[in-house]
Amino acid sequence: MNNILDIKTPSEGQAQALKADYGLAYLGLTNLGKVYWNLPTEALYEEIVFRGEARISHLGPIIVDTGKHTARAASDKFVTREASTEKHVWWGQYNRPMAPEKFAELWSRLQGYLQGRDLFVQDCFGGADPAYRLPVRIVTEQAWHSHFARNMFPKPASAEDYRRHVPEFTVVCAPGFKAFGPIDQTPTETFIALHFAERLCIIGNTAYAGEIKKAVFTVLNYLLPLEGVLSMHCSANVGEDGQAALFFGLSGTGKTTLSADPKRGLVGDDETGWSDRGIFNFEDGCYAKVIALSASAEPQIHACTRRFGTVLENVVYDPVTRHIDLDSDARTENTRASYPLDFIDNAVRDKMAGHPKNVVLLTCDASGVMPPIARLTPNQALYHFISGYTSKIAGTEVGLGKEPEITFSACFGAPFMVHHPSVYAELLRLKLTRYGVTPWLVNTGWVGGPYGVGKRISIRHTRALLDAALEGKLAGVDYYRDPVFGFEVPKSCPDVPEQVLYPARAWQSQAEYDRKYRDLAARFAENFRKFADQTPSEVAAAGPLVAPR
């Protein structure tokens, strides 16, 4: 807000109470309005309402409308190409290069835009493990983004810790500022630009809060592998026996839903690191997709949509009663809820666990041919990890339509991976072999036919299959070998009908199933060719037995 009338705001008197000694001078920001440092949730609520940024819904969550962008602007992300990044970054579709002078020009104009404006600062960390956590600072134009950051990232423990906080990376988010293509050489007015040498990320012309979250994730994906730590787009939980599990997958495949298991402790729902000490969450909150959320199937997440402190993005609500409608996609199918991790009853307090016993690769197969679960060899796991096959679900990225879109996203999170996929795959190989991990492939997509013909796999059956895998109940059952992909599929599983484990039987035409399955296998082979030159031959040989299309 550009407070030219110098109107007193609700939290103005407390704006400096948790100010860090290391202020904003390093950013070159001058002539600012008021700067609100590390406001707690309650104070941010007052500022959000005072500034007209959001509404309060039934039982307390705030509801925000993110405007034009209701999903990530994946094609508008840039990485500054300079000496420190030249040889490390996987340049191309997901890491578009930006010249240092162009970043400097864009940042200079953004600095000018912020003059006279109120800003909100949250000092926090990326990563729960003290040995690897990164001190970060989130500077935002809007109060609700500051609330989002406070929900999502680990925070200093005391007022003294806030005072001593020195960020090693800064994210500046200004939705009101636009790029100018002829000068900035950007395809649109929207940008998410990272400069690793300057330890700075700047975001403009988008209010979608996921850009802040994924900016920090992208930074950790660059820095941690350089220290031998595997950074992963995955959720994690741990059983009462102390055995942890990882769940890889793109948005919409079930990472958040399946990891929020009342029988297991939740380590994190989306971003995880794996060091020689074990696994750790990158965040302190969850950012769950809530469209058509079920109180019976997903009770813990559903309950969070009715709690003070939750941020609801683009959720439809009744302006009179303030009751929300989670089934409505009138704004977008990518409705979201951001809430602190401890809103989940069984969340692990320190957000850390030992080395996982099981790794689950989640795929949402819109073709309707993949088995609901399969046991993989380490080489098969690496093949599927590098491939990252799934279907993008409507609304999670700008430009997606109603129907799922078949895609291959390396490492189950290519838009956020800064190094070449082979870097992450090699780290995963070392972890799998060193700690004796069992890898699984789980399909949360369609059965009985492709999207529009078949139906989505029952979450009840998926949970039963996962329970059996994580509890060791599938260790002694018989398996059949898939004739195309070569992985092993259990012939039986407690509480799961036998026919569910044989996807071909759910199709009306066996011939059509075979054709569709081999077509999918050919897509795998075609996609993998671009990684073959940097992939060990034994991993490449672990793919489907079919020629590329």
C-alpha positions as CSV (number, residue, x, y, z in Angstrom):
1,M,0.0,0.0,0.0
2,N,1.3,3.5,-0.9
3,N,0.2,5.3,2.3
4,I,0.6,8.8,1.0
5,L,-1.9,10.2,3.6
6,D,0.2,8.6,6.4
7,I,-2.9,6.9,7.8
8,K,-2.2,5.1,11.1
9,T,-2.6,1.3,10.7
10,P,-3.6,-1.2,13.4
11,S,-0.1,-2.6,14.0
12,E,1.9,0.5,13.3
13,G,2.9,0.7,17.0
14,Q,4.4,-2.9,16.9
15,A,5.9,-2.7,13.5
16,Q,9.5,-2.5,14.8
17,A,9.2,-4.7,17.9
18,L,10.8,-7.7,16.1
19,K,13.0,-5.8,13.7
20,A,16.3,-7.4,12.8
21,D,19.5,-5.5,13.4
22,Y,20.4,-6.3,9.8
23,G,17.9,-4.1,8.1
24,L,17.0,-3.5,4.5
25,A,19.9,-1.3,3.5
26,Y,21.6,-4.2,1.7
27,L,18.7,-4.3,-0.7
28,G,19.2,-0.6,-1.7
29,L,15.6,0.2,-0.7
30,T,15.1,3.8,0.2
31,N,12.3,6.3,1.0
32,L,10.0,3.5,2.0
33,G,6.7,3.9,3.8
34,K,6.4,1.9,7.0
35,V,8.1,-1.4,7.3
36,Y,6.3,-4.1,9.4
37,W,8.8,-6.6,10.8
38,N,7.8,-10.1,11.6
39,L,4.2,-9.4,12.7
40,P,2.5,-12.4,14.3
41,T,-0.6,-13.9,12.7
42,E,-3.1,-11.9,14.8
43,A,-1.5,-8.5,13.8
44,L,-1.3,-9.6,10.2
45,Y,-5.1,-10.3,10.3
46,E,-5.7,-6.8,11.4
47,E,-3.5,-5.3,8.7
48,I,-5.0,-7.6,6.0
49,V,-8.5,-6.5,6.8
50,F,-7.6,-2.9,7.3
51,R,-6.0,-2.8,3.8
52,G,-8.9,-4.6,2.2
53,E,-6.7,-7.4,0.9
54,A,-9.0,-10.3,2.0
55,R,-12.1,-11.4,3.8
56,I,-12.6,-13.5,6.9
57,S,-14.6,-16.6,6.4
58,H,-16.6,-18.8,8.7
59,L,-14.5,-19.9,11.8
60,G,-11.6,-17.6,10.9
61,P,-9.6,-18.4,7.7
62,I,-8.9,-15.5,5.5
63,I,-9.9,-15.7,1.8
64,V,-7.9,-14.0,-0.8
65,D,-8.4,-13.6,-4.5
66,T,-5.1,-13.8,-6.4
67,G,-6.4,-12.0,-9.4
68,K,-5.3,-12.9,-12.9
69,H,-2.8,-15.6,-11.8
70,T,-4.5,-18.5,-9.9
71,A,-1.5,-20.8,-10.5
72,R,2.2,-20.7,-11.1
73,A,3.5,-18.8,-14.1
74,A,6.0,-21.5,-15.0
75,S,7.0,-19.9,-18.3
76,D,7.9,-16.7,-16.6
77,K,10.7,-18.0,-14.3
78,F,14.3,-16.9,-15.0
79,V,17.7,-17.6,-13.6
80,T,20.4,-15.1,-14.0
81,R,23.2,-16.5,-16.1
82,E,26.6,-15.5,-14.5
83,A,29.9,-17.1,-13.5
84,S,28.6,-19.0,-10.4
85,T,25.7,-20.6,-12.2
86,E,27.0,-21.1,-15.8
87,K,28.2,-24.6,-15.3
88,H,25.7,-25.8,-12.7
89,V,22.3,-24.8,-14.0
90,W,20.2,-27.0,-16.3
91,W,19.4,-24.3,-18.8
92,G,16.4,-24.6,-20.9
93,Q,12.6,-24.8,-20.6
94,Y,12.5,-24.5,-16.8
95,N,15.6,-22.4,-16.1
96,R,15.4,-19.6,-18.7
97,P,18.6,-17.5,-18.7
98,M,18.4,-13.8,-17.9
99,A,21.4,-11.6,-18.5
100,P,22.9,-10.0,-15.3
101,E,22.3,-6.5,-16.7
102,K,18.7,-7.2,-17.5
103,F,18.2,-8.4,-13.9
104,A,19.9,-5.3,-12.6
105,E,17.6,-3.0,-14.7
106,L,14.5,-4.9,-13.6
107,W,15.5,-4.7,-10.0
108,S,16.4,-1.1,-10.2
109,R,12.9,-0.2,-11.5
110,L,11.3,-2.4,-8.8
111,Q,13.4,-0.5,-6.2
112,G,11.9,2.7,-7.5
113,Y,8.4,1.3,-7.5
114,L,8.7,0.4,-3.8
115,Q,9.6,3.9,-2.7
116,G,6.9,5.4,-0.5
117,R,5.2,2.0,-0.1
118,D,4.6,0.0,3.1
119,L,6.4,-3.3,3.2
120,F,6.1,-6.4,5.3
121,V,9.1,-8.5,6.3
122,Q,9.2,-12.1,7.6
123,D,12.6,-13.5,8.7
124,C,12.5,-17.2,8.5
125,F,14.4,-20.3,7.3
126,G,14.4,-22.8,4.4
127,G,14.9,-26.2,6.0
128,A,14.1,-27.6,9.5
129,D,17.5,-29.3,10.1
130,P,19.8,-26.7,11.8
131,A,22.7,-28.3,10.0
132,Y,21.4,-27.3,6.6
133,R,18.7,-24.7,7.0
134,L,19.1,-21.5,5.0
135,P,18.2,-18.1,6.7
136,V,15.9,-16.3,4.3
137,R,13.9,-13.0,4.3
138,I,10.6,-12.6,2.6
139,V,9.8,-8.9,1.7
140,T,6.2,-8.4,0.5
141,E,4.0,-5.6,-0.8
142,Q,0.9,-7.2,0.7
143,A,0.3,-8.2,4.3
144,W,-1.4,-11.5,3.4
145,H,1.7,-12.6,1.6
146,S,3.6,-12.0,4.8
147,H,1.0,-14.1,6.6
148,F,1.5,-16.8,4.0
149,A,5.3,-16.8,4.5
150,R,4.8,-17.0,8.2
151,N,2.6,-20.1,7.8
152,M,5.0,-21.8,5.4
153,F,8.5,-21.4,6.7
154,P,10.3,-22.2,10.0
155,K,10.7,-19.1,12.1
156,P,13.2,-17.9,14.7
157,A,12.4,-19.1,18.2
158,S,12.7,-15.8,20.2
159,A,12.8,-12.0,19.9
160,E,16.6,-12.2,20.3
161,D,16.8,-14.7,17.4
162,Y,14.8,-12.3,15.3
163,R,17.1,-9.4,16.2
164,R,20.2,-11.5,15.1
165,H,18.7,-12.9,11.9
166,V,20.9,-12.3,8.9
167,P,19.4,-13.6,5.6
168,E,21.5,-15.6,3.1
169,F,18.7,-15.3,0.5
170,T,16.0,-12.7,0.0
171,V,12.7,-12.9,-1.9
172,V,10.9,-9.7,-2.8
173,C,7.3,-10.0,-4.0
174,A,5.5,-7.0,-5.5
175,P,2.3,-8.1,-7.4
176,G,1.6,-4.4,-8.4
177,F,4.9,-4.1,-10.4
178,K,5.0,-5.2,-14.0
179,A,7.9,-6.1,-16.3
180,F,8.2,-4.3,-19.6
181,G,9.0,-6.8,-22.4
182,P,10.8,-4.5,-24.8
183,I,13.3,-3.5,-22.1
184,D,13.4,-6.6,-19.9
185,Q,13.2,-9.2,-22.7
186,T,10.4,-11.0,-20.9
187,P,7.5,-12.7,-22.8
188,T,4.9,-11.2,-20.4
189,E,4.6,-8.6,-17.7
190,T,5.0,-11.3,-15.1
191,F,8.4,-12.5,-13.8
192,I,10.0,-14.7,-11.2
193,A,13.7,-13.9,-11.5
194,L,16.5,-15.5,-9.4
195,H,20.1,-14.2,-9.1
196,F,22.2,-16.7,-7.1
197,A,25.3,-14.5,-7.0
198,E,23.2,-11.7,-5.5
199,R,21.2,-14.1,-3.3
200,L,18.0,-12.5,-4.5
201,C,14.7,-13.5,-6.1
202,I,12.3,-10.8,-7.3
203,I,8.6,-11.5,-8.2
204,G,6.3,-9.2,-10.0
205,N,2.8,-9.0,-11.5
206,T,1.5,-12.1,-9.8
207,A,-0.2,-12.4,-6.4
208,Y,-0.3,-16.3,-6.5
209,A,1.5,-17.1,-3.2
210,G,2.8,-20.4,-4.5
211,E,5.5,-18.4,-6.3
212,I,7.0,-17.4,-3.0
213,K,7.0,-20.9,-1.7
214,K,8.5,-22.4,-4.9
215,A,11.1,-19.6,-5.1
216,V,12.6,-20.8,-1.8
217,F,12.3,-24.4,-2.9
218,T,14.2,-23.6,-6.1
219,V,16.9,-21.9,-4.1
220,L,17.3,-25.0,-1.9
221,N,17.2,-27.2,-4.9
222,Y,20.3,-25.4,-6.2
223,L,22.3,-25.0,-3.0
224,L,21.7,-28.3,-1.1
225,P,22.9,-30.7,-3.8
226,L,26.2,-28.8,-3.8
227,E,26.6,-30.0,-0.2
228,G,25.6,-33.6,-1.0
229,V,22.0,-33.2,0.2
230,L,19.2,-34.6,-2.0
231,S,16.5,-32.0,-2.3
232,M,13.1,-33.5,-3.3
233,H,9.7,-32.5,-4.4
234,C,8.1,-35.0,-2.0
235,S,6.1,-35.3,1.2
236,A,7.3,-37.5,4.1
237,N,5.8,-39.2,7.1
238,V,7.0,-41.7,9.8
239,G,5.4,-44.6,11.5
240,E,5.2,-45.4,15.2
241,D,8.1,-47.8,14.6
242,G,10.3,-44.9,13.4
243,Q,10.3,-46.0,9.8
244,A,9.9,-43.0,7.5
245,A,8.5,-42.9,3.9
246,L,8.8,-40.4,1.1
247,F,6.1,-39.6,-1.5
248,F,7.3,-38.1,-4.7
249,G,4.7,-36.5,-7.1
250,L,3.6,-33.4,-8.9
251,S,0.7,-31.3,-7.7
252,G,-2.6,-33.3,-7.8
253,T,-1.0,-36.7,-7.4
254,G,-1.7,-37.1,-3.7
255,K,1.5,-36.0,-1.9
256,T,-0.4,-34.0,0.7
257,T,-3.4,-36.2,1.0
258,L,-1.5,-39.5,1.3
259,S,1.1,-38.2,3.7
260,A,-1.5,-36.8,6.1
261,D,-2.1,-40.3,7.5
262,P,-3.6,-40.3,11.1
263,K,-1.6,-43.5,11.8
264,R,1.7,-41.9,10.9
265,G,3.5,-38.7,11.9
266,L,3.6,-36.0,9.2
267,V,7.2,-34.7,8.6
268,G,6.1,-32.5,5.6
269,D,3.7,-32.4,2.7
270,D,5.7,-31.1,-0.3
271,E,9.4,-30.4,0.0
272,T,12.0,-32.6,1.8
273,G,15.8,-32.9,2.1
274,W,17.7,-36.1,2.6
275,S,21.2,-35.8,4.1
276,D,23.4,-38.3,5.8
277,R,21.6,-37.4,9.1
278,G,18.2,-38.4,7.7
279,I,15.2,-36.5,6.2
280,F,13.9,-33.0,7.0
281,N,11.1,-30.8,5.9
282,F,12.0,-27.6,4.1
283,E,8.9,-25.9,5.5
284,D,6.8,-25.3,8.6
285,G,3.4,-25.4,6.8
286,C,1.3,-27.1,4.2
287,Y,-0.1,-25.7,0.9
288,A,-2.8,-28.1,0.1
289,K,-5.1,-28.2,-3.0
290,V,-8.6,-28.1,-1.6
291,I,-11.0,-28.4,-4.6
292,A,-13.7,-31.0,-3.8
293,L,-12.0,-31.7,-0.5
294,S,-13.8,-34.5,1.4
295,A,-14.4,-34.3,5.2
296,S,-14.6,-38.1,5.3
297,A,-11.6,-39.0,3.0
298,E,-9.3,-36.2,4.1
299,P,-10.6,-35.1,7.6
300,Q,-7.4,-33.5,8.8
301,I,-6.9,-31.2,5.8
302,H,-10.6,-30.5,5.6
303,A,-10.6,-29.3,9.3
304,C,-7.8,-26.8,8.5
305,T,-10.1,-25.0,6.1
306,R,-12.2,-24.0,9.1
307,R,-9.4,-22.7,11.4
308,F,-8.1,-19.2,12.3
309,G,-4.7,-18.7,10.7
310,T,-5.4,-20.6,7.5
311,V,-5.1,-18.7,4.2
312,L,-7.6,-19.8,1.5
313,E,-6.7,-18.9,-2.0
314,N,-9.5,-18.4,-4.6
315,V,-12.0,-20.4,-2.6
316,V,-15.6,-19.5,-3.3
317,Y,-17.7,-18.3,-0.3
318,D,-21.0,-16.8,0.5
319,P,-20.4,-13.1,1.3
320,V,-23.4,-13.1,3.7
321,T,-22.8,-16.2,5.8
322,R,-19.1,-16.4,5.0
323,H,-19.4,-20.2,4.6
324,I,-17.0,-21.6,2.0
325,D,-17.8,-23.9,-1.0
326,L,-14.9,-26.2,-1.6
327,D,-16.7,-27.9,-4.4
328,S,-16.9,-24.8,-6.6
329,D,-14.3,-24.2,-9.3
330,A,-15.8,-20.9,-10.3
331,R,-12.5,-19.1,-9.8
332,T,-10.1,-22.0,-10.5
333,E,-9.7,-25.7,-9.9
334,N,-6.4,-24.9,-8.1
335,T,-8.0,-23.6,-4.9
336,R,-5.5,-23.8,-2.1
337,A,-5.1,-23.7,1.7
338,S,-2.0,-22.6,3.5
339,Y,-1.8,-23.5,7.2
340,P,0.9,-24.2,9.8
341,L,2.1,-27.8,9.9
342,D,1.0,-28.1,13.6
343,F,-2.6,-27.8,12.5
344,I,-2.3,-31.5,11.6
345,D,-2.7,-33.4,14.8
346,N,0.1,-35.9,14.2
347,A,2.7,-33.5,12.7
348,V,6.2,-34.3,13.8
349,R,7.3,-31.4,16.0
350,D,10.9,-31.0,14.8
351,K,10.0,-31.9,11.2
352,M,12.8,-34.4,10.9
353,A,13.1,-38.2,10.8
354,G,15.6,-40.9,10.1
355,H,16.4,-42.5,6.8
356,P,13.3,-43.7,5.0
357,K,12.5,-47.4,4.6
358,N,10.2,-46.9,1.6
359,V,10.2,-44.4,-1.3
360,V,6.9,-44.0,-3.2
361,L,6.7,-42.5,-6.7
362,L,3.2,-41.2,-7.2
363,T,1.9,-40.9,-10.8
364,C,-1.6,-39.8,-11.9
365,D,-2.1,-41.9,-15.0
366,A,-4.7,-40.3,-17.2
367,S,-4.3,-43.2,-19.7
368,G,-5.9,-45.6,-17.2
369,V,-3.4,-48.4,-17.8
370,M,-0.8,-48.3,-15.0
371,P,-1.2,-50.7,-12.0
372,P,-2.3,-49.2,-8.7
373,I,1.0,-50.2,-7.1
374,A,4.2,-51.8,-8.3
375,R,7.5,-52.7,-6.6
376,L,10.6,-51.4,-8.3
377,T,14.3,-52.3,-8.5
378,P,16.7,-49.4,-7.7
379,N,17.4,-49.0,-11.4
380,Q,13.7,-48.9,-12.2
381,A,13.2,-46.4,-9.5
382,L,15.8,-44.1,-11.0
383,Y,14.3,-44.6,-14.5
384,H,10.9,-43.5,-13.2
385,F,12.3,-40.8,-11.1
386,I,14.1,-39.2,-14.1
387,S,11.1,-39.7,-16.2
388,G,8.6,-38.2,-13.7
389,Y,5.5,-39.4,-15.6
390,T,2.2,-38.1,-14.5
391,S,-0.8,-36.0,-15.6
392,K,-0.9,-32.3,-14.9
393,I,-4.2,-31.6,-13.1
394,A,-6.3,-28.6,-14.2
395,G,-5.4,-25.3,-12.6
396,T,-2.0,-26.1,-11.2
397,E,-0.2,-24.1,-13.9
398,V,-1.3,-21.2,-16.1
399,G,-2.8,-22.4,-19.3
400,L,-4.0,-25.8,-18.3
401,G,-7.5,-26.8,-19.4
402,K,-10.1,-29.0,-17.7
403,E,-8.7,-32.3,-18.9
404,P,-5.5,-33.8,-17.3
405,E,-2.5,-33.3,-19.5
406,I,-0.1,-36.2,-19.9
407,T,3.4,-35.0,-19.1
408,F,6.9,-36.0,-18.0
409,S,8.4,-33.9,-15.3
410,A,11.9,-34.9,-14.4
411,C,12.4,-35.7,-10.7
412,F,8.7,-35.3,-10.3
413,G,9.3,-31.5,-10.2
414,A,11.2,-30.3,-13.2
415,P,10.0,-26.7,-12.9
416,F,11.8,-26.4,-9.6
417,M,15.0,-28.4,-10.4
418,V,18.0,-26.1,-11.1
419,H,20.6,-28.8,-11.7
420,H,20.4,-31.4,-14.5
421,P,18.2,-34.3,-13.4
422,S,21.2,-36.7,-13.4
423,V,22.6,-34.8,-10.4
424,Y,19.5,-35.5,-8.3
425,A,19.2,-39.1,-9.7
426,E,22.8,-39.9,-8.6
427,L,22.1,-38.6,-5.1
428,L,19.0,-40.7,-5.0
429,R,20.9,-43.8,-6.1
430,L,23.4,-43.3,-3.4
431,K,20.6,-43.0,-0.8
432,L,18.6,-46.0,-2.0
433,T,21.6,-48.3,-2.0
434,R,23.3,-47.1,1.1
435,Y,20.1,-47.3,3.3
436,G,18.4,-50.4,1.7
437,V,15.3,-48.5,0.7
438,T,12.3,-50.3,-1.1
439,P,11.0,-48.2,-4.0
440,W,7.3,-48.3,-5.1
441,L,5.3,-46.9,-8.0
442,V,1.8,-45.9,-7.1
443,N,-0.9,-44.8,-9.6
444,T,-3.5,-42.4,-8.2
445,G,-5.0,-41.8,-11.6
446,W,-7.7,-43.6,-13.7
447,V,-8.8,-47.2,-14.0
448,G,-11.0,-49.0,-16.5
449,G,-10.2,-46.6,-19.2
450,P,-8.6,-43.2,-19.8
451,Y,-9.9,-39.9,-18.4
452,G,-13.5,-39.4,-19.6
453,V,-14.1,-43.2,-19.8
454,G,-12.7,-44.8,-16.7
455,K,-12.9,-43.5,-13.1
456,R,-10.3,-42.2,-10.6
457,I,-8.8,-44.9,-8.4
458,S,-10.5,-45.0,-5.0
459,I,-8.5,-43.2,-2.3
460,R,-9.6,-46.0,0.1
461,H,-7.9,-48.6,-2.1
462,T,-4.8,-46.4,-2.5
463,R,-4.5,-46.0,1.2
464,A,-4.9,-49.7,1.8
465,L,-2.2,-50.5,-0.7
466,L,0.2,-47.9,0.8
467,D,-0.6,-49.2,4.3
468,A,0.3,-52.7,3.2
469,A,3.5,-51.6,1.5
470,L,4.7,-49.4,4.4
471,E,3.8,-52.0,7.1
472,G,5.6,-54.8,5.3
473,K,2.5,-56.7,4.5
474,L,3.4,-57.0,0.8
475,A,6.8,-58.6,1.5
476,G,5.4,-62.1,1.5
477,V,2.7,-62.0,-1.2
478,D,3.0,-63.3,-4.7
479,Y,3.8,-60.9,-7.5
480,Y,3.4,-60.9,-11.3
481,R,5.8,-59.2,-13.6
482,D,4.4,-56.5,-15.8
483,P,5.1,-57.6,-19.4
484,V,5.8,-54.0,-20.6
485,F,7.5,-52.2,-17.8
486,G,9.1,-55.2,-16.0
487,F,8.2,-54.1,-12.5
488,E,6.5,-56.4,-10.0
489,V,2.8,-56.1,-9.1
490,P,1.3,-57.8,-6.1
491,K,-1.4,-60.4,-6.9
492,S,-3.2,-59.7,-3.6
493,C,-3.4,-57.1,-0.8
494,P,-5.4,-57.0,2.4
495,D,-8.6,-54.9,2.0
496,V,-8.2,-54.5,-1.7
497,P,-10.3,-56.5,-4.3
498,E,-8.1,-58.7,-6.4
499,Q,-9.3,-57.2,-9.7
500,V,-8.0,-53.8,-8.7
501,L,-4.5,-55.2,-9.0
502,Y,-5.1,-56.2,-12.6
503,P,-5.9,-53.0,-14.4
504,A,-6.5,-54.7,-17.8
505,R,-9.5,-56.6,-16.4
506,A,-11.3,-53.3,-15.8
507,W,-11.2,-52.4,-19.5
508,Q,-14.0,-53.5,-21.9
509,S,-11.4,-54.3,-24.6
510,Q,-8.2,-56.1,-23.8
511,A,-6.9,-55.2,-27.2
512,E,-7.6,-51.5,-26.6
513,Y,-5.9,-51.7,-23.2
514,D,-2.8,-53.3,-24.7
515,R,-2.6,-50.6,-27.5
516,K,-3.0,-47.8,-25.0
517,Y,-0.4,-49.3,-22.6
518,R,2.2,-49.8,-25.4
519,D,1.5,-46.3,-26.6
520,L,2.3,-45.0,-23.1
521,A,5.5,-47.1,-23.0
522,A,6.6,-45.6,-26.3
523,R,6.1,-42.1,-24.8
524,F,8.4,-43.1,-21.9
525,A,11.1,-44.3,-24.3
526,E,10.8,-41.2,-26.5
527,N,11.0,-38.9,-23.4
528,F,14.0,-40.7,-21.9
529,R,16.1,-40.3,-25.0
530,K,17.0,-36.7,-24.0
531,F,18.5,-38.0,-20.7
532,A,20.2,-41.1,-22.1
533,D,23.7,-39.4,-22.7
534,Q,24.0,-38.5,-19.0
535,T,22.3,-41.7,-17.5
536,P,24.1,-45.0,-16.7
537,S,23.2,-47.7,-19.2
538,E,21.7,-50.0,-16.5
539,V,19.2,-47.3,-15.6
540,A,18.3,-46.7,-19.2
541,A,17.8,-50.4,-19.7
542,A,15.3,-50.5,-16.7
543,G,12.7,-48.8,-18.8
544,P,9.8,-50.4,-20.8
545,L,10.5,-53.0,-23.4
546,V,9.3,-51.0,-26.4
547,A,10.8,-48.8,-29.1
548,P,10.3,-45.1,-29.0
549,R,7.5,-43.7,-31.2
